[in-house]
């Protein structure tokens, strides 16, 4: 039951900028989390790291090791992408509009308000204050909107809302003892949204500057030459000067320490200091009705991509300004446009629709095309093999996701209203969906189409759905007429209509053992048991004191659980009709306080109930969720709370904080819910626009469309190794297998314990080790590790697939006799790059333990430990050596080796 967050589905992109590292890894912010998509392997993962609120800006180091994230509260996280941990934190005083690492990775440029700050990039080393402010440029008269580094990391180009762009030099240069002022690029009529350096391919030095204005114009600036082009115009009355620049007859006084070394600036890296630029060209994109909302430039190909406010993008060859492509990919504005390192892929994102596209412009084909649900997800359902996950939402769409890769591979959009319930049939090739449009549709996973639609004589709104295990009978509960309709799966005819409830039927479940018994829950404070096949109507009624919200069967069919409006979970014996026990969960489910609440979270009665329940695969515990930030796990036998999962720490959502800050309360209401008339909506390039989705819906005005944290549906995978929760943030997937996901496609007829033994007998150690890793059996893996000879260690370590390296390294923590000093582990660890430098090892001693030295130091410690374990391998059974720690320690002490204490993972 040690579930950990594994992935976030249903929301590939929510806003902000995206970056690409290592040419194939796409990093995008999703709310207050960060998603990493591998474009080569077509997999996506979400980092187990949360910011305080929605992330507005990210930046990655050139080597792809570090990631910088800044949220709407100006709080910054410095993340190690490989280890997926937060190394350092810092807070800025004002909002950050742009951030970028220098090409050499040594500095970070941050545009915070009107100021451009240069910070020294921290590393792995632990320091009290790792961020060091190197320089601050406060020359801009308005907010800085764009930043760009020169290839030599010596200059920063900044664009601002004051309609100008400036070049800042990192090093301090003085000409004639006077401080050099940054050069200003003037002439723009709107905010500068993109600034880029153009380089000369022969000298690899900056020769051009491109500035992109929001009104749809691009300016091309050229560097004036040295052949008198940048000389000042001489007035007729100006006295003549000699070769050294002195006026005849006048003795010039030079500043102390000044030797006239202006000509040495180029040698010192100051070749752009005090140089003049001229406007070479001004071109229009030809989109007068659209604003430029995103742009990017690739130096190697000298190409510019521009995204507009109506979903159109254009690709230009610079500096000739030749249009290569102009396409429309969305109905809403493009909020991010990025090149990859090679320049063959373009990444586009649309925050309002949740779209994320990767397009190859040469072949004009999509590499990636993902879109999340436009509104909150209402229901989820696992396939029988736990490999697929179906989601339904208020946007009338049903999406099917691959759990292992995190990708959506099919979308069904035939429904005309919100999806309320989903159900997979036992054959795993058929999915059922119920909607408020009055239809229940069956989807075929062979042809990916709707092959059957179940309707009624008069339109009804269906809110619950279930089917027998054989798939012969389908039942759906209604919201308006309080009836249960029963269809024949094959013919599609209505076999029966079960009447008797006096409220909406929000819960339906067939008994796992008796397919004729159907349980239904309603707001009329009853749970009814029906005999569907005998047509006898209600067999038994289980009364409650409050409205019943949902009902579920235990997998063995001997228990029934239902939740009520008072916050209780009642467990019934469906055979005898007796109440077994009750769990009072009001205090467990009570969460944060909404912005519009008049009472504190402790005194408020709203939301203190469970709307969704789900039994574990063995029926030993039950998961419960509702209109709260918590998911509760209860032990069924003892009726105790085992664990509470907090689904999010995102302060951008309502209901996360338990106590509100009284300073934000005004006479007109909460400060966060007051509209700011001075805000420029067109400037919302990086704004998380998803928060406004509910603003246009009826009844959502009191909260100004601010999303409220809640859990609408919970489902545990049939394997029992993971569960999914449909929340406001998306579909959260929690798994017990944190680092190793069991993949049945990795097995074949030869992958058996007997096959491992046969490979060991034939001295094929590499094959045996890979087979044991595919089986994921500790005893077999340890058996193969001991069989590796010392001279074969480099060959074996290099032949292990990358996906199994993490599992192999974890083995070192499971047995006391050997650890990080074991030769095979050391080789694998070096290959994985965990201890690449001594500084890394010293900074994280818990990750890189030092090898234990044996008492007898007449020969190296590693060789001694390896030989001792090799001798013990012939005397002991490997399972005993791995399992009986005390016996192993005694045997090791008998041969003169000190046993290392076991380290907890």
N, C-alpha and C positions, 0 to 999 in steps of 0.2 A: 504493500500500500504506500510505498514511497514514490508517489507520483510527482513528476517534475514537469515544468513547462517545456514543451518540445517545439511547437510550431504555431503559427497564426495563419489561418486560411480565410478566404473570403474577402481579403483586402490587400491586394498587391501594392497599392499606392494610395496615399491620402493627401499628398501635398508636399511642398518644399522642393529642393533640388535633388537630383540624383547624380551619382558619380560611378565611374567604371574603373576598377583596378585590375591589374594583371590581364588586361585586354578582354577577359571573359567573365568577370565577376561584377555584377550590377548591384549596387547598394542604393536602396531607396528607403526613405522614412515612411513608417506606417503608424500614424498617431504618435504615441510616445515611445515606440519601438523602432528597430532598424531591421529591415529584411535584406538578405543577401541571396541573390539569384545567380546560379552558375549557368551561364548561357551555353556552355559546351555540354554539360551533363543533363541539362534541363531539370534542375532541382532547385528548390528554394528553401531556405531556413530563416527563422527569425531569432535574433540574438536574445538570450535570456537577460536582457538589460532594459531597464525602464527609466526614462527621464521623468521629471516632475510634471511635465505637460507636453503638448504636441511639439514635435521637433520641426523647426522651421529652416534650419540650415545645417548641412553636413559638408565635411571636407576630408579627403583621404590623403595619406602620405604617398609620395611617388612609388615607394616599394610595396605599398599595399599592406603594411604591417599595422599602422595606426589609423584610427578614425576619430575625427572631431565632430561632435554633435552639439548644437545649440538649440534650446527650446524657446518657447514664447515667453518664459519667465527669465530669459537671459542667462540661464544656467548652462554651463558647458561641461561635457564629459569627454575625457581623453581615453579611448578604448583600444585595447589590444585585440585586433580582429582574429588573430590565430588562436589565442587563448580564450577569447570571448569574455574578457573581464575588464572592469573599469580600473584604470591605473591612477588617474588624477582627476580632480574636479576644480572648477573655477567659475565665478559668477561675474558677469559684466554689468556695468551700471545702466546701459541703455540697450535697446534692441539691436541685434546683429543682423545686418542686411547681406553681408558677404563674408566669406572666409576662404583662405586658400593657403596650402603648404607651398613653400618655395621648391623649385626643382631639385635642389640638393637636399631637401628634407630638414634643413637646419633651422628654418624660421617659419612662423605662421603669421600671415597678414589677416587682420580682423577689421572689418568696417563696422564700427559701433557709433551710430549717430552721425555727427559731422566729422568724426575723428577716424583716422586710420592708424591702428596700433600694430607694431611689429613685435611679436613675442618669440623668444627662443623656444624651439620645440623640445619638450621634455622627452625623456626616454624611459628605459626600464628601471633606472636607478631610483630608489626611494629617497625623496627629499622632503623637507618640511614645506617648502613652497617651490614646486618644480617649475612653474611658469615664471619666466623672467622677462619683464618688459624692456625691450631693447630701445625702441624709438617710438615717438608719437608725432604724427603729422596732423595739425589742426588748421590747415589752410583752406579747407572747403567751407562754403557759406551755407550749405544745406546738407541733407543726409546723403551719405555715400551709398551708392547702389550697386557698384560693380568693381571688381578687383582683378588684376592680372599681373603675374610675375614675369620678368624677363628671363630668358633661358639661362643666364649666368647668375641668377638670384641676386642681382645687384640693384635692380630697379623695380618699382611697383607702379603700375598704371591704375589710376582710380577714376571712376566716373561718378557723377553726383547729380542730385536733383537741381543744383544751381545752374544746369545747362552747360557745364564745363567738364573737361577731363584734365587730369594733371599727372605729371611724371614725378615720382619721388625717388630720391637716391638714398639707399640704405647707409652708405658710408658718408662721412662728413668731409666735404670738400669746400675750400675757400679760395676764391680767385681775388688776388689783390688784398687778402685779409677780410674780404666781405663774404658773408654767407650767401650761398647760391640759392635762389628761389626756384621753386618748381615751375616748369613750363606749362602754360595753360592752353588747351585746345578749345577755341571758341567757335561760335557760329551755329550751335544747336538751338532748335526752337522748342524742344521738349526734353524730358528727362533722359539722361544717358543710361541705357539699360545694359550695354555691353561694351567692353573695351578690350582690345587684343593687340599683341605685338606681332608684327610680321618680320621675318628674318631673311637675311641673304644666305642662300644655300651654299655659296662659295666660302664666305667668311664666318657663317654661323653667328653673325651679329645682327642686332636690331637695325632695320632699315626703313620699316613702315609701321604705322599705327592705324588701326581701324577702330572707329567709334560708331556705335549703333544707337540711334535715338528712338524713343518710343513712338514718335509720329510716323515712322516708316522710312527713315533715311539712314544711309551709311556714308560716313566720311572717311576718305583715304588720305592719310597724311604721310608726307615724305620727309626724310632728313636732308636738310640742306648740305651741300658739299663743302669742301675745304678750299676750293679754288676761288675764293673771294665772294662766293655766293652769300655767305652769312655775314659779310662786312656791313657795318653801319653806313648809312648815307652821310657823306661829309658836307657840312654846311660851307658855303663860299667863304665865310669869314673865319674859318677855323685855321689856326696857325699850323704850319707844316711841322711834322715830327721826324726825328731821325730814325735809324734802324732799330734802336732799342725802345722806341715809343716815347722819347722825351722831346719836349718842345724846345726849339732852339732858343738859347739865352736864358732858359729857366732851369734851375736845379731842382729836380723832383726829390722829395723825401719819401723814402721807402719805409714801409712798416717793418718793425723789428722781427727778424726771423723769416722775412719774405725774400726769397731768392729768385722769384720769377719762374717758378716751375710749372707754368700753365701747360707747357707742352708735354709734361710727363703724365697728364691725366689719363691718357689712353693706356699707358703702361700699368697704371694703378687700377684700371677698371672703371675709370670715370669718363668713358668716351661719349656719354650722352649728357655730361654736365655742361650747362650753359650753351648747348647746341640749339639751333633754331629749326623749327619744323614749318613746312608749307603745305597748304591744302592742295592736293593733287586732283582730287575728284570728289564729287558729291552725287550720289546716285539714290534713286527712289525705288522702293520695292513694288510700287504700283498697287498698293492695297490701301486706298485712301479711307475706306470705311472701317479699317481694322487697325488695332494698335499692336505693336511688337511686345510680346510678353515673355519671350525666351529666345536666347541665341547662344551659339557656340562657334568656336573657330579651331581648325586643325592646322597647325603650323607646317607639318610635313607636306600635306597636300595643298595648302594654301586655299582652303575651302571654308565657306561660311554657311551655316544653317540658321534659319530664322523661323520662329513659331509665332503665330498671330492669335488674336483674341477670339476668332471664330473657328478655330480648329484647322487652319491652313498652315502648312509649312512650305518653305522654299529653300533650295540648295543652290549656292552660287560658287562659281570659280573666280577667285580673286587673283590679282587686282583688276582683271579685265571686266569683272561683274557680268559673267555669263551665267544665265540661269540654266541649271542642269535638270532640276525637278521642281515641280510645284503641285502639291497634292493636298487634298482635304481628308483628314483622318478622324475628325471628331466634330461634334456639334458645339462643344464648349472650348474655351481658350486653352491653349497649350501652356502648361506651367513649367515645363522643363524640357530642354533639348540639349543632348550631349553626344559628342563623338567618342568612340573608343580609341585606344592607343594607335591602332593601325589605320583608323579612319574609314574602314569599310562598313561599320555599323553605326546607325543613328538611333538614339534612345529618346522617346517622347513620352511625356506623362500628362494626363489630364486629371487634375485633382477632383473636380466636381463629379465626374463619371467614374472615378477610380480606375482609369485606363492606364496601362503600361505597355508600350510597344517598342520593339527593337526591329529596325528595318534595314536591310542591306540594299544600299542605293544602286550598286552596280547591277545586281541581278533583279532588282525591284521585287524582292520577296521578304516575307516576315520571318524573323528569327524567333521572336517572342511576341505573343499577343494575348495578354491577360487583362481581365476586367473583373472587378469585384462587384458585389451587390450594391445597388444604388441606395437602398435603405437597409435597415437592420434585418438580420437573419432571424426568422421565426422558428424554424425547425431544422433538425438534422437527423440523418439516419445512416447507420453503418451497413455495408454489405455483409453477407454471411461470412466471408473470408477476411473481413476487417481491412481489406486493401483499398476500398472505395468509400467515400463519404459524400452523401448528397445533402445539399442545403437548399432551403426555400425561403424567400424573403418577400417583403412588401412590394418589390419591383416587378412582380408577376413572373419571375424567372426561377427555374430549377437548375442548379449547377451541380455537376459531379466532379469531385476532386480525387486525385491520387494521393493517398495519405503519405506514402513514402517520399514522393517527389514534391508534394505541395502545390501541384499544378492543376488547374481546371482544364479538362479535356473535352467537355461537351456542355452545352447550355441549351435548355429547352425553354422556349418562350411562347408556347401556344396558349397558356392561361391568360385570362383577361382581368384577373384580380389577384389579390394577395394570396400567397401560398401559406396554408395553415398547418398542414400535416404531411409527413412522408413516411413510406413504409417499403422496405425491401422484402421481396418474396424469397423463399428458401432456395430457389434455383439460381439466385444471385444475378440473373440476367433480366429481371423485371423489377421496375420501380413504380410504385403507386404514389400519386400526389393528389391532395385535396385542396380545394381553393374556395374562396368566397364567391367565385363566379358561378357556382352551382354545378360544377363538374368534378368528377374523379377520373384522372387520366392514368393510363398504363403505358410505360415507356419501355421500349425494347433496346437492349444494349448490344444487339448484333447489328441492327441497322440504324440505331440511334434515331428512332422515330416514335411517334405516338400511334400505337396500333389498336387501342381500344379506349373509348370514352364512355363513362358511366354517368347518366343523367337521370333526372326525375321528370314526372309529368309537369310539375310546376317548379319554377326556379327556387332553389334553396341555397343557403349559405352553409357550407360544410366547415367545421372547425376541428374535427377529430377523425381519425382513420385507423383501421386495423384490418387484418386478414388472417385466415387460418394458415397453419404451417404448410398445408398442402396447396394453398392458393386457390381453392375452389370457391370460397365465399369471401366477399369483401363487404365490410360494414363502415358506415360513415355517420357521424353525429352532426346535427344541425344547430345553428345558432338562433334561428328565428322561429321555427315551428316545434322545436324540442323533440324531434323524432329521430329514430335510427333507421337508416335505409340499409337493406341487405340485398346485394346483387350476386348473381351467378357469374363467376369469372369468365367462363367461356362464352356464354350467350349474351351477357350484358343486360339481361332482364332483371327487373326488380322482383326478388322472390318474396320479400316480406317487408313490412314497415312496423317497427316496434314503437308503440306509443305508451305513455305512462309518466314520463318525466314532465315536470312543470317549470323547467328552466333550461338554459343552454347546456348541451351535452358536450363537455370539454374533455372528457376522458373515455377511451375505449380500449379494451384489452381482452384477447382470447386467452383462455386457460392453456398453458403449455401441455398439460396432460390430457385434458378433455376438450376436444375441439368444438364440442357443441355448446359449451358454456361461455357466455360473453358477459364481461363486467363493464358497466358504464357508470360514470360519475356526472353529476349535474349540480347546477347552482340551487336546486330545490332541496339541498341538504340530505340527499340520499345517494347510496350506491346500490344499483340494481344488478342482479344476476339473471341472465336470460338463457333459455334453451332455444338456440337458433333453429336447429334441425327439426325439433318436435313441434315448433310453432305454438308453444303453450303460453307465450308471453313471459312476464316476469316470474322467475322461479322464487326469488327471495329478495327482500329489500333490507338494506343495512342502513338504519337511520343515524343521522349526526345532528349536532346542535348548531352547526354553521354550514355555510355553503361549501360544497366539496369541489375542489379545483382540478384534481387529476387523480388517476388511479393506475396502478401497475401491479402485475403479477410477479411473484418470485419465480425464478427459472424452474423450480421443481413443482410449481403449481399448488403448493400447500399453504401458501400465505398470500395475502392481498394487502397492499399498502395504499393509503390515500391521504391527501393533505387537505386541510380545511382552512377557512378564512381566519380562524383564530390563531393560526400559527402552529397547529398540532399535526403530527403524523400518526395516524391510527393504523394498527396492524390487525387484520381480521383473519380468522380461519374460514376459508370459503366453503369448506365441506360442512362444518357444523354451524356456521353463521355466528360465531362467537368472537367478541373483541378480545384479542390476546394481550396487547399492551399499547401504550401511547407514549410518544415522545413530544415533549413541549419544547418547541424550537423558536419561540418568539425572541428570546434573548440572543440566541445564536445567529439568527438571520438579520437582526436589527443592524442597520448600517449607518451611513452618513446622513447628513442633513442637506436637504435641497435648498437652493437659493430662495425659493418662495415659501418655505416652511415658516410658520409663525411660532412653532414650538421647537424645542431642542430635539436631537435625535433620540434621546432617552425617553422623552415624554410623548413623542409622536407615535401614533398607532398605524400610520400608513405604511404599507409595504412590508409589514412584519408577518409574512406568510410565505409558504412555498408554492410555487406555481408549476414546478416540474420535479419529478422523482425518477430515479433509475436504480435498479438493483445491480449488484455486481454479478459476475458470471457464476460464482458459486453461491450467491445469496447470503453471504456472511455480513455484508455491509450495504448501505444504501446512500446514494448521493442525492442531495436536495438543493435546489436553487430557486431564486425568486427575484423580486425587485430590490436587490441589495448588491453590494460589492463582494459578498462572500458566497462561496459554495461550501456546504457543510457535508461532512462524511460521518455517518453514524454506524455504530456497531448494532446489528439487529438483535442479537441475543441478549446483550447487556443494556441496550438502550442508552449508550453513552456517546458523547461527541468524541470522535477520533481525531479529526483534523478540520481546519478551516482554510480554504484556499481563497486568497484575495485576488480577484481576477485582474485588477488594474490598480495602479497608483497615479493615474493620469488626472491631474487637477483640472484639465480642460473639460472633464465630464462633471456633471452635477451629481451629488450624492457620494462623493469620495471622502470629503472631509467630515469628521464627526462634529467639529466646532468651527463656526464661521467667524471671521475676523470682524469685529464690530466697527473697525475703522472704515470698512468698505460699505457700511450701511448709511444711506442718506435719507432725507425726507421723501425723495422720489422713488425710493426702493434701493435694492442692491446696486452697487456701482458697476458691477460687471454686466448688468442687464439693461443699462441705460445706453441708448443709441448715441453715438458720437457723430454729430452732424458735420464736423470738420474733416472726418475721415474721407479719403479719396478712394472710392471703390475701384477705380481703374488701376490703382497702385497695388491692389491685392494680388500681386503676382505669386507670392509664396504663401499666401494666407490659406489656412486650413478651411476650405470652403464647405466641408462636409457639415459643419455645425449649423449652417443655414438651411439644410435640407428640410427640417421639420418646421421652419419658420412660415412656410407658405401653406401648411396644412391646417385644416380647421381644428380649433381647440388647442393650438400650440402657442398662441400669443403670450400667455402669462409667463412662460419660461424663455421667450425669445428664441425658441428653437434650439436651446442648449441641450445636447444629448444627456440623458439620464442613464447612469450605470445600472445594468440589470442583466439577469440570465433568463433567457426565454425557453431554452431547451437543453436537456442533458441526456447524453447517450454514452453507454459504456460499450466498447468493442466486444464482439463475441469471444475473442481470445482472452479478454479480461486484462490485457496488458496496457490499455490506454483508454481514455475517455475524452469526449469532445463536449464543449459548452458553447452554445450560441449566445454571445454576449453583445453588448453595444460596441465593443472594440472589434468584433469579428468572431470567427470560430476559433476558440482556443483549444489546442490539442495538448493534453497532459499524458505522459507515458512513464512507465516504470523503467523501460529500457532507454536510459538516457543517452548512451553513447553507441549502442549496438542494436540495430533494428533487425529482427529475425526476418529473413527473406526466403520464403519457400522456393522461389525460382532458382535459388542457389543450390538446391539439392537435386541429386539424380540417383540412379540405382547404385552407383559406386561409392557414394558418400555415406558410409556406414562405419561403426566401430570396428567391424571385421576388416574393412578396407584400410583403416589406419594401421591395424596390427600387421596386415599383409605388407604394407609399404615399409613398415619398420623392419620386418624380417628380411625384406629385399634391400635394406640399407638405403632406401629412398626417403631420407629424412625430410627433405623439403616438401615432397608430395604429402607425406604423413602429417606435417605441421599444418599445411594449408587445408587438408581434409578435416583435421580436428578443429581448426578455426571456423570452418563452414558449419560444423556440427554444433559449435559453441558449448562444448562440454569441458569443464575445468580439468577433470582428471585426465582426459585424453590430451589436452593442450600441454599440461605439465609433463605428461609422459613423453611427449615428442620433444619438449624443450630439453629434458635431461639426455635425450638420445643424440643431441647435436654434438659433434666433435669440435674441438677448439679450432682446428684449422678450417673447418667448414662454416664457421660463424659468419664471416662477411658475405659469403655466397648465399647462405640461407636468409640472412637479414635483407639482402637486396632483392630477393625473389618474392618476398611477402607482399601481397597486394596492399595498396594504400588504405583501403577501407577496413583492413583488419589490424592496422598498426595500433590503434587506440585500444582495441581489445587485448592485444598482446602485452601492451605496457601495463594494463590494469591487473594482469596476472601477478605482477611483482608485489602487489599489495595484499594478495590473498593467501600467501604462504610465508611463514616466518623464516625458513632456512635461507632464502635467497632474496635479494632485493635489487636495488639499482646498480650494484656492483657486479651483478651477474653478466658475463661477457656478451651474451646474446642481447640482453636488455640494453646494455650500454651501446652496442652497435645500432640497434633499432632506434634508440633515443637520439643518437647522433644523426641518423638518417632523417628522422622527423624534425630535427632542428631545434630541440628543446633547450639544449645547453650549448649554443653556438659560441658563446663568449664567456670568459670567466666572470664578467660583470653580471651576466644574466643569472648565473648560478648563485652568486653572492647576494643578489637582490631578492631571490626567491628561494631561500633554503628549504622551505617545505616542499617545493617541487623537485629539487635536485639534492637528495640526501647524500652526504659523503659516505664512501664505502667504509665498512667496518674493518679494522685491522686485526688480524689474528694475533694471538700471543706469540706464536712462533714466526718471527719475521726473517727467517733465513732465506726465504724466497718470496716473490711477489704475492700480495694478498689475493688478487683475482685468480691467479693460477692455483694457489692453495685451495681456495674455496671451490673452484671448478673440479679439481682432482678429488677433493673430499666428497663432493656431491656425486661425482662419477662413480666412486667406490661404493657409496651408499646406495646408488641406484641399482647395483647388482645384488644388494643384500635385503633391500626393503621393497615392499610394494609401493607403487607411486601414490596410490590413493591414501595409504596409511601415512606416508611422508607429508602429504599435503593436508591431511585432515587432523592427525594427532600431533598438535604442536609440542606438547610436553615430551613425548617420546622422541621427536625429532631433535629437540634441544639437547636431551641427554645423549643421544648418539653423536651429535656434533661435538659436545663437550668431551666425549670419550676419545675423540681423535684430535683434540687440541684446538678446536675452532670455537671462537666465541659467537654464540647465536645472537643475531640482531633482534631487538624487540619488534613486534608486529606494528606496522603503521596503519592507522585508520585511513580509509580513502576519503 
